[in-house]
């Protein structure tokens, strides 16, 4: 049995804790906030409730595996529901695309209706091609830890030097189709010109595995993991800030807390910004090389999120509507609201200079007189921005050169988003192994 301390109780931290406790380790979570879940939170006001961060996911198998490997199946605590509505795309020329999720033929029909058969065929061919990309990523960096050197055939398949923007320009002739592909970079706070083309694999994952949400909001997932942590006898310390990781000779010995106390540990799993971990918390010669790489990265642009409580009637929108333009705006309608009202979340990607209401009105959503309450989500750690394909090697590896130190979460491999952060916890749990 190893003594494990998990720094941070976001999705990846909680996932790591419950997995490791299930296989017999003694686990303590140190969370500086007074609540668990990180971005998996909720905002509540005036009878409305909204997801503070994530509200849906693809790759539901990652969550199902998490709950199965930490105890009972997810269905015992959380109801995963498929998003059945198409994602709506509103373009600057006034055209509208309702792009189905999880249905190849329906996607082709939607593109054909909007832009013609040529665009429909080009889109289907591009997304089909990402199937091979998915298999390469799965075998080289998602099931095992990221390899130090990818096989030559994997590099040839991924073409990491080719940006998502370049893929869009080469494979799609319709500007609207290009905008939809670029969104897979924009939604995670990166520029398409700086994002590797293989990141478009998310278009394949959505079409293949669908997109899923949680009944009553994604914050329920954080509640379920907190309950699972209690069942697995994980010690949870909220309001507890870690200010240092103790090491000796390149080996983890424990952590130092803001109150001056120390906790001994054989293993430390970090679910915080790796730049904070290596820049301030870890002072060991073994971390010198990785510190330099990690500190050369920059944070992705986190979305500016405003939650609106609206009095009906309001325009009828699906679960997600993307308003393409500068900046790109996403409207989510899945919040909880009193009778006769709706709860929308508006995510602005990029650098907004206008008020959210002005952006919505300019894009044709005239709801200013319908607003009965307005709330803002706290900002959160949005992971590492893509700055070319070499960013993948500068992002913190799951296994640190400091023995006993591991990294999970949005800033670590394989990246941001619910599936990626959940997979990072699985990689670390497998690397640590049973007690």
C-alpha positions as CSV (number, residue, x, y, z in Angstrom):
1,X,0.0,0.0,0.0
2,X,1.4,3.4,-1.0
3,X,0.5,6.7,0.6
4,X,-0.9,8.8,-2.2
5,X,-1.6,12.6,-2.1
6,X,-3.7,14.1,-4.9
7,X,-3.2,17.8,-5.4
8,X,-6.4,19.3,-6.7
9,X,-9.9,17.8,-6.9
10,X,-10.9,18.5,-10.5
11,X,-12.3,15.7,-12.6
12,X,-8.9,14.2,-13.2
13,X,-7.8,14.5,-9.5
14,X,-11.0,12.9,-8.3
15,X,-10.8,10.2,-11.0
16,X,-7.2,9.4,-10.0
17,X,-8.1,9.3,-6.3
18,X,-11.0,6.8,-6.6
19,X,-9.2,4.6,-9.0
20,X,-6.1,4.3,-6.8
21,X,-8.1,3.8,-3.6
22,X,-10.0,1.0,-5.3
23,X,-6.7,-0.9,-5.9
24,X,-5.7,-0.6,-2.3
25,X,-3.7,2.6,-1.9
26,X,-4.2,5.1,1.0
27,X,-5.3,8.3,-0.7
28,X,-5.6,11.9,0.5
29,X,-7.0,14.7,-1.6
30,X,-5.7,18.2,-0.9
31,X,-8.0,20.9,-2.5
32,X,-7.4,24.6,-2.0
33,X,-11.1,25.4,-2.8
34,X,-14.0,24.7,-0.4
35,X,-15.7,22.4,-3.0
36,X,-14.7,19.5,-5.2
37,X,-15.0,19.2,-9.0
38,X,-13.1,22.1,-10.4
39,X,-14.8,23.2,-13.6
40,X,-17.4,20.5,-13.1
41,X,-19.4,22.9,-10.9
42,X,-22.8,24.6,-11.0
43,X,-23.9,28.2,-10.8
44,X,-27.2,28.8,-9.1
45,X,-29.2,32.0,-8.8
46,X,-32.9,33.1,-8.6
47,X,-34.2,29.5,-9.1
48,X,-32.0,28.8,-12.1
49,X,-29.0,26.4,-12.4
50,X,-26.3,26.2,-15.0
51,X,-23.2,24.0,-15.5
52,X,-20.2,26.2,-14.7
53,X,-17.9,24.4,-17.1
54,X,-18.3,21.2,-19.1
55,X,-21.9,20.3,-20.0
56,X,-21.3,17.3,-22.4
57,X,-18.7,14.8,-23.5
58,X,-18.0,12.3,-26.2
59,X,-16.2,9.0,-25.6
60,X,-18.7,8.0,-22.8
61,X,-16.7,4.8,-22.4
62,X,-14.0,6.8,-20.6
63,X,-16.5,7.8,-17.8
64,X,-18.0,4.3,-17.7
65,X,-14.6,2.8,-17.3
66,X,-13.8,5.2,-14.5
67,X,-16.8,4.2,-12.5
68,X,-16.4,0.5,-13.2
69,X,-12.8,0.6,-12.2
70,X,-13.5,2.4,-9.0
71,X,-16.6,0.5,-7.8
72,X,-20.1,0.2,-9.3
73,X,-21.1,1.1,-12.8
74,X,-21.8,4.8,-13.6
75,X,-25.6,4.1,-13.9
76,X,-25.8,3.5,-10.1
77,X,-25.1,7.2,-9.6
78,X,-25.3,9.1,-12.8
79,X,-27.7,9.0,-15.8
80,X,-25.8,9.6,-19.1
81,X,-28.1,10.8,-21.8
82,X,-27.3,11.1,-25.5
83,X,-27.5,14.5,-27.1
84,X,-30.1,13.8,-29.8
85,X,-30.4,17.3,-31.3
86,X,-28.0,18.4,-34.0
87,X,-25.5,21.1,-33.2
88,X,-26.6,24.3,-34.9
89,X,-24.1,26.4,-36.8
90,X,-25.1,30.0,-37.7
91,X,-22.7,31.6,-40.2
92,X,-21.9,35.2,-41.0
93,X,-23.7,35.0,-44.3
94,X,-27.0,34.1,-42.5
95,X,-27.0,30.5,-43.5
96,X,-27.8,27.8,-40.9
97,X,-26.5,24.2,-40.6
98,X,-28.1,21.8,-38.2
99,X,-25.3,19.1,-38.1
100,X,-26.5,15.8,-36.6
101,X,-24.2,14.1,-34.0
102,X,-23.5,10.4,-34.3
103,X,-25.0,9.8,-37.7
104,X,-22.8,9.7,-40.9
105,X,-25.7,9.6,-43.4
106,X,-27.6,12.4,-41.6
107,X,-24.4,14.6,-41.5
108,X,-24.0,14.1,-45.3
109,X,-27.6,15.0,-45.9
110,X,-27.3,18.2,-43.8
111,X,-24.2,19.3,-45.7
112,X,-25.8,18.4,-49.1
113,X,-28.9,20.5,-48.3
114,X,-26.8,23.5,-47.2
115,X,-23.8,23.4,-49.6
116,X,-24.3,20.7,-52.2
117,X,-23.2,17.2,-52.8
118,X,-19.5,18.1,-53.3
119,X,-19.2,19.6,-49.9
120,X,-21.1,16.7,-48.3
121,X,-18.8,14.1,-49.9
122,X,-15.7,16.1,-48.9
123,X,-16.8,16.4,-45.3
124,X,-17.7,12.7,-45.0
125,X,-14.3,11.7,-46.6
126,X,-12.4,14.0,-44.2
127,X,-14.2,12.6,-41.1
128,X,-13.8,9.0,-42.3
129,X,-10.1,9.6,-42.6
130,X,-9.9,10.6,-39.0
131,X,-10.8,7.0,-38.1
132,X,-7.2,5.9,-38.8
133,X,-6.0,8.9,-36.8
134,X,-8.1,7.7,-33.8
135,X,-6.6,4.3,-34.0
136,X,-3.0,5.7,-34.0
137,X,-3.7,8.0,-31.1
138,X,-5.4,5.3,-29.1
139,X,-2.6,2.8,-29.5
140,X,0.4,5.2,-29.1
141,X,-0.7,7.8,-26.5
142,X,-4.1,7.2,-24.9
143,X,-4.1,3.6,-23.7
144,X,-0.4,3.6,-22.8
145,X,1.5,6.7,-21.7
146,X,2.7,8.9,-24.5
147,X,5.7,7.2,-26.2
148,X,9.0,8.9,-26.1
149,X,9.3,8.4,-29.8
150,X,6.4,7.5,-32.0
151,X,6.9,4.8,-34.7
152,X,7.6,6.2,-38.1
153,X,4.3,4.9,-39.6
154,X,2.4,6.6,-36.8
155,X,4.1,9.9,-37.5
156,X,3.3,9.5,-41.2
157,X,-0.3,8.8,-40.3
158,X,-0.7,11.7,-37.9
159,X,1.2,14.3,-40.1
160,X,1.6,16.5,-37.0
161,X,3.3,19.2,-38.9
162,X,0.1,19.9,-40.8
163,X,-2.2,22.4,-39.0
164,X,-5.9,22.1,-38.7
165,X,-6.2,25.3,-40.8
166,X,-4.1,23.6,-43.5
167,X,-6.3,20.5,-43.4
168,X,-9.4,22.7,-43.8
169,X,-8.0,24.5,-46.7
170,X,-6.7,21.4,-48.5
171,X,-9.8,19.2,-48.0
172,X,-12.8,21.5,-47.9
173,X,-13.8,24.1,-50.5
174,X,-16.8,25.6,-48.7
175,X,-15.8,28.3,-46.1
176,X,-18.6,27.2,-43.8
177,X,-17.3,23.6,-43.7
178,X,-13.9,25.0,-42.9
179,X,-15.4,27.1,-40.1
180,X,-17.0,24.0,-38.6
181,X,-13.7,22.1,-38.6
182,X,-11.8,25.0,-37.1
183,X,-14.2,25.0,-34.2
184,X,-12.6,21.9,-32.8
185,X,-9.5,24.1,-32.1
186,X,-11.4,27.2,-31.1
187,X,-13.6,25.5,-28.5
188,X,-10.4,24.5,-26.6
189,X,-8.9,27.9,-26.7
190,X,-6.4,27.5,-29.5
191,X,-5.8,29.0,-32.9
192,X,-6.5,26.6,-35.9
193,X,-3.2,27.8,-37.5
194,X,-1.3,26.6,-34.5
195,X,-3.3,23.4,-33.8
196,X,-2.2,20.1,-35.4
197,X,-4.6,18.8,-38.0
198,X,-5.0,15.5,-36.1
199,X,-7.0,17.4,-33.5
200,X,-9.9,17.3,-36.0
201,X,-10.2,13.7,-34.8
202,X,-12.9,15.0,-32.4
203,X,-15.2,15.3,-35.5
204,X,-14.8,11.5,-35.9
205,X,-15.3,10.8,-32.2
206,X,-18.5,12.7,-32.1
207,X,-19.9,11.1,-35.2
208,X,-18.8,7.6,-34.0
209,X,-19.6,7.7,-30.3
210,X,-22.1,10.6,-30.1
211,X,-22.2,13.3,-27.5
212,X,-23.6,12.7,-24.0
213,X,-24.8,14.9,-21.2
214,X,-25.8,14.2,-17.6
215,X,-29.3,14.4,-16.4
216,X,-29.7,17.5,-14.1
217,X,-26.3,18.9,-15.2
218,X,-22.7,17.9,-15.4
219,X,-22.1,19.0,-11.8
220,X,-23.9,15.8,-10.8
221,X,-20.8,14.0,-12.1
222,X,-18.6,15.8,-9.5
223,X,-21.1,14.9,-6.8
224,X,-21.0,11.3,-7.8
225,X,-17.2,11.2,-7.7
226,X,-17.2,12.8,-4.3
227,X,-19.6,10.1,-3.1
228,X,-17.4,7.4,-4.7
229,X,-14.4,8.9,-2.9
230,X,-16.3,8.6,0.4
231,X,-17.1,5.0,-0.4
232,X,-13.5,4.2,-1.1
233,X,-12.4,5.9,2.2
234,X,-10.4,8.7,0.5
235,X,-9.5,11.4,2.9
236,X,-10.7,14.7,1.4
237,X,-9.2,17.9,2.7
238,X,-10.8,21.0,1.3
239,X,-9.5,24.5,2.0
240,X,-6.0,22.9,2.0
241,X,-3.4,24.5,-0.2
242,X,-0.2,22.6,-1.1
243,X,2.7,25.0,-1.3
244,X,5.5,22.5,-2.0
245,X,6.3,19.0,-3.0
246,X,9.0,17.5,-0.8
247,X,11.7,15.4,-2.6
248,X,15.1,13.9,-1.9
249,X,17.4,12.6,-4.6
250,X,14.7,12.8,-7.2
251,X,12.2,10.9,-5.2
252,X,8.9,12.2,-3.8
253,X,8.7,12.3,0.0
254,X,5.5,14.3,0.6
255,X,4.0,17.8,0.5
256,X,4.1,21.0,2.4
257,X,0.9,22.9,3.2
258,X,0.2,26.6,3.5
259,X,-0.4,26.2,7.3
260,X,3.2,25.0,7.7
261,X,2.5,21.4,8.2
262,X,3.8,18.5,6.1
263,X,2.2,15.3,4.9
264,X,4.3,12.3,4.1
265,X,3.7,10.5,0.8
266,X,5.1,7.8,-1.5
267,X,3.2,9.2,-4.5
268,X,1.9,12.6,-5.4
269,X,-0.6,13.1,-8.3
270,X,-1.0,16.7,-9.4
271,X,-4.2,17.9,-10.9
272,X,-3.1,21.6,-11.0
273,X,-1.5,23.8,-13.7
274,X,1.8,22.0,-14.4
275,X,3.5,25.4,-14.7
276,X,2.5,26.0,-11.1
277,X,3.7,22.5,-10.1
278,X,7.1,22.6,-11.7
279,X,7.6,26.4,-11.4
280,X,6.8,26.8,-7.7
281,X,6.1,23.5,-6.0
282,X,8.8,21.2,-7.2
283,X,12.5,22.1,-6.6
284,X,14.5,19.1,-7.5
285,X,17.3,18.7,-10.0
286,X,15.5,15.8,-11.6
287,X,12.8,18.2,-12.7
288,X,15.1,20.7,-14.4
289,X,14.5,19.6,-18.0
290,X,10.8,19.1,-17.7
291,X,10.4,22.5,-15.9
292,X,12.0,24.3,-18.8
293,X,9.7,22.6,-21.3
294,X,6.5,23.1,-19.2
295,X,7.2,26.8,-18.5
296,X,7.6,27.4,-22.2
297,X,3.9,26.6,-22.7
298,X,1.0,29.1,-22.5
299,X,-2.5,28.8,-21.2
300,X,-5.3,28.2,-23.7
301,X,-7.8,31.0,-23.9
302,X,-10.6,30.0,-21.5
303,X,-14.0,30.9,-22.6
304,X,-15.7,33.9,-21.0
305,X,-19.0,32.4,-19.7
306,X,-22.2,34.2,-18.9
307,X,-25.3,32.4,-17.7
308,X,-28.7,33.9,-18.6
309,X,-32.1,33.2,-17.0
310,X,-34.7,34.1,-19.6
311,X,-38.4,34.6,-19.6
312,X,-40.3,32.8,-22.3
313,X,-40.9,33.1,-25.2
314,X,-37.4,33.0,-26.5
315,X,-36.0,31.6,-29.8
316,X,-36.1,27.8,-30.0
317,X,-32.5,26.5,-30.0
318,X,-31.0,23.0,-29.7
319,X,-28.6,21.9,-27.0
320,X,-25.7,23.8,-28.6
321,X,-25.6,26.6,-31.2
322,X,-22.3,27.9,-32.6
323,X,-22.4,31.5,-33.8
324,X,-19.4,31.7,-36.1
325,X,-17.6,35.0,-36.4
326,X,-15.1,37.1,-34.4
327,X,-15.3,36.1,-31.7
328,X,-17.0,32.7,-31.9
329,X,-19.9,32.3,-29.5
330,X,-21.5,29.1,-28.2
331,X,-25.0,29.1,-26.7
332,X,-26.0,26.1,-24.6
333,X,-29.6,25.6,-23.5
334,X,-29.3,22.7,-21.1
335,X,-29.6,24.5,-17.8
336,X,-32.4,24.2,-15.2
337,X,-35.1,26.9,-15.0
338,X,-38.4,27.6,-13.3
339,X,-41.6,27.1,-15.3
340,X,-42.1,29.6,-18.1
341,X,-38.3,30.3,-18.2
342,X,-35.1,28.9,-19.8
343,X,-31.5,28.8,-18.7
344,X,-28.9,29.5,-21.3
345,X,-25.1,29.6,-21.0
346,X,-23.2,31.8,-23.4
347,X,-19.5,30.9,-24.0
348,X,-17.4,33.5,-25.8
349,X,-14.2,32.2,-27.3
350,X,-11.3,34.6,-28.1
351,X,-11.0,38.2,-26.9
352,X,-14.5,39.7,-26.5
353,X,-14.6,43.5,-26.7
354,X,-18.4,43.7,-26.8
355,X,-21.0,42.8,-24.1
356,X,-22.4,39.4,-24.5
357,X,-25.9,40.8,-25.1
358,X,-24.6,42.9,-27.9
359,X,-22.9,39.9,-29.5
360,X,-26.1,37.9,-29.4
361,X,-28.2,40.7,-30.8
362,X,-25.7,41.2,-33.6
363,X,-26.0,37.5,-34.5
364,X,-29.8,37.7,-34.6
365,X,-30.7,36.5,-31.1
366,X,-32.8,39.4,-29.8
367,X,-33.3,38.4,-26.1
368,X,-32.2,41.5,-24.3
369,X,-35.7,42.1,-22.9
370,X,-36.1,38.5,-21.8
371,X,-33.2,38.5,-19.3
372,X,-34.4,38.1,-15.6
373,X,-31.0,37.2,-14.2
374,X,-27.4,37.2,-15.4
375,X,-24.4,35.4,-13.8
376,X,-20.8,34.9,-14.7
377,X,-18.8,31.7,-14.3
378,X,-15.5,31.8,-12.4
379,X,-12.5,31.4,-14.7
380,X,-10.8,28.1,-14.7
381,X,-7.5,26.5,-15.8
382,X,-8.2,25.9,-19.5
383,X,-5.1,23.7,-20.3
384,X,-2.3,24.4,-22.7
385,X,-2.7,26.3,-25.9
386,X,-1.5,24.6,-29.1
387,X,1.5,26.5,-30.5
388,X,2.5,24.1,-33.2
389,X,2.7,20.3,-33.1
390,X,5.8,20.4,-30.7
391,X,3.4,21.6,-28.0
392,X,2.5,17.9,-27.4
393,X,6.1,17.3,-26.2
394,X,6.1,20.4,-24.0
395,X,2.9,19.6,-22.3
396,X,3.5,17.8,-18.9
397,X,3.9,14.1,-19.3
398,X,1.7,11.9,-17.0
399,X,4.9,10.3,-15.5
400,X,7.4,12.8,-14.1
401,X,11.2,12.3,-14.1
402,X,10.8,12.8,-10.3
403,X,10.1,9.3,-9.0
404,X,6.6,9.1,-7.5
405,X,5.3,12.3,-9.1
406,X,2.5,12.1,-11.7
407,X,0.5,14.7,-13.6
408,X,-3.2,14.5,-14.7
409,X,-5.7,17.0,-15.9
410,X,-6.1,19.7,-18.6
411,X,-2.5,20.8,-18.5
412,X,-1.1,17.2,-18.8
413,X,-1.1,14.7,-21.6
414,X,-3.4,14.0,-23.5
415,X,-5.0,17.4,-23.0
416,X,-8.2,19.3,-22.1
417,X,-11.8,18.2,-22.2
418,X,-13.7,15.6,-20.2
419,X,-12.5,12.5,-22.2
420,X,-8.9,13.6,-22.2
421,X,-8.7,14.5,-18.5
422,X,-10.5,11.2,-17.6
423,X,-8.0,9.3,-19.8
424,X,-5.1,11.0,-18.1
425,X,-6.3,9.6,-14.7
426,X,-6.6,6.1,-16.2
427,X,-3.0,6.3,-17.6
428,X,-1.6,7.3,-14.2
429,X,-3.6,4.7,-12.3
430,X,-2.4,2.0,-14.6
431,X,1.2,3.3,-14.3
432,X,1.1,3.2,-10.5
433,X,-0.7,-0.1,-10.4
434,X,-2.1,-2.1,-7.5
435,X,-1.0,-1.8,-3.9
